Amino acid sequence: MRLKEIQKPLSPQQARIKSMQNQVKNTQQAIKAARAREKIKVGQEQLRKISVV
């Protein structure tokens, strides 16, 4: 075993910080996905308007 493979359990404060960091990362990904869906929706509406005219 290498020294890097052995990890001590996180202290309660460290675990809390790690949890918050993961929550922020997940929220950022969700916002990014929502924005992408919105762009797709707007683009599809524009295509629909162009094809109707």
N, C-alpha and C positions, 0 to 999 in steps of 0.2 A: 504494500500500500504506500501511496505517496502522501506527503503531508497535505497536499491540496485536497485529497479525497476525504480526509477526516475533517468534519465540520462540527463545531460545537452548536448546540441548540441556541437559537436566538433568544436574547433577553426579551422580556415583555415589551419594552420600549422599541427595540429593534424590530420585533415582529409587527408591532403596530405601524411603524414607519413603512416597513416592507409592504404591508397590506394596503396602506394608503397609496403608496407608489403604484401598486398593481391596479388599484381602483382608478387612479388618474389615467393610467395607460389604457385601460379598458374603455373608459369614458371617451378618451380622445379618439380611439379607434371607432367607437360607435358614432361619434359626431362626424368623423371623416366619411364613414359609410353612408350616413344619412345625407350628407351634402352631395355625395356621388349619386345617390338615388334621385335627389332633387334635380341635379343637372341632367340626368338621363330623362327624367319626366319632362322637364322644360324642353329639352332637345326633341323629344318625341312629339310634343305639342306643336313645336315649330314646324317639324316635318309634315305633320297632319295639316297645318294651315297652308303650307306651300303646295301640297298635293291637291288640296281642295280648290285653290285658286287657279 
